[in-house]
Amino acid sequence: MKWRTLKIHLKTVESLWAPVQTHLFPPVYDVANDPGEDNDLMRGALFAYSWVYAPMGQILREMAGSMQAYPNIAPGQEFEGYR
């Protein structure tokens, strides 16, 4: 069995001067078996990999909660630790 390491691009830029693109259905790549990211699994498998959006959403929700509990330090601010 080949392991899959999936990668999702939420935003992409085609070139240095191109505008940032936000995708309705972000492309999903298997970077373990396709390191050049040539084969978008969402297009090739007709949404068979759409299940990856659910765990991705959970990870993003947890990250947002962590950022709210432990906000970034403002530039120049002394860090006194979290309470």
C-alpha positions, 0 to 999 in steps of 0.5 A: 500500500502506498501512503498518501500525504495530502496537501491542500492549496487554499490560495495560489498565485500563478506567477510573481505578478499574478493576483492571489486566487482563492478557490471554491474547491481548493486543489488537493495533491498527493505530495508523497506520490506526486512531489511536483504537484502535477495531478490535482486529485479533486479534478482527476478523481471527480471529488473522491477526495472531498473528504479532506476538507472536513479534517482541514476545517477542524484543524483551521478551527483549532488554530483560530481558537489557539490564536484567540487564546494566545494572540500574537505579540505586537511588534515592539511589545515585551512578552510577559508570558501567557496567564 
